[in-house]
Amino acid sequence: MDWKIEFSKDAMDDFNRLDKAVQIRLGKFLDRIISQPNPRKLGKALTGILGLYWCYRMGDYRIICTIQDNILTVELVRIGHRSEIYKMLNKIMKMKKNK
């Protein structure tokens, strides 16, 4: 069975804000991820309050996702520059935690 990619609304908004060249590179990188028998091979599990997420590195950009084994899906949660993505995610997670 093949893995598939899904974009959250936020990830799609992030993708649409990227330069066209970065979008093309990202598309090729995502094809590489889903061609793996286990997409975790190319990524890294995050820790702490972000422990449910996985991160892929593509140059200066980070792709944050969840991996759902039961439906063979990699859901992109956020895409952003490495200097901003973790700050943004920590802020979102802290807001969720306080609700």
N, C-alpha and C positions, 0 to 999 in steps of 0.2 A: 504494500500500500504506500501511497505517496503522501507526504506531508503537504499541508496547504498553509498559506499566509492569510491572515485577516488583519485589518487595520481598525483600531478603535477610532472614534471620531477625532479625539485629540491627536492621535498619530497621523491621521489623514490630513488634518490641518497643518501639522508640523511638516509633513511631506510636501504639501502644496506651497509652503513658504521657502522651500529649498531651491537653490539654483537648478536650472535644467540639467546641467552636467552632473551635479551631485545626485539628482533624481535618477538619472540613467545608471550611474555607478551603484546606487542603492538597489535598483532593480536587479542588476547583475549579481550583487552580493546576496540578495534574498533568494535568488534562484540557486545559488551555491548552498545556502543554508538548507533549503527544502530538498535538495538532492542527496543529502546525507541520510543514512539509515537512522542516525540519532543526531538531531540538530544541536544537542548540548555540546557536541565535540568542538564546535567553533565558538561557543559562548562561554560565559562565566556566570556562575550563580552569585547573586548579590547577597549581602548579609545584613544583619540588624533589622530595622523596621522595613527594609526593602527585600527581605529574605524570600518573598514569594516570586521575585522577578529574576530574569536572566538578562545579561547585557552582551551585546555584540559590538565589537570595535571595528569601525570602518574609517580608517584615517583619523581625522579629528572629530568624527561624529560617533555618537553612541546610539544604539538601537535598544530600547528597553522593551522587554516582552514577557509574556507568560507562555509556558509550553504545556499544552493540554494533550497528554498521551492518549486518553480515552477516545478522542476524536481526531488525533493526528494533526493538530493545529498549533501553529505558532502565531499568537495574537500580539501584534505590535501595540504597545501602550503609548510610548512617546519616542520621538526622534529628535536629537538635538546635538549641538556642539558640546564637546567634552567639558568646556569651561562653565557650562550652564546647566546641563542636564541633571546632574545629581543634586544640585541646590534646588532645582524645580521639583524634583521627585520627593526630596525630604520635606519640603514645604507642603506638598500635597498630602503626604502620608501623615504628617503631624496634624493637619486640618481634619483628616478622616478619623484619626485617633481621638481627637477632642470632641467629636460629635456624639 
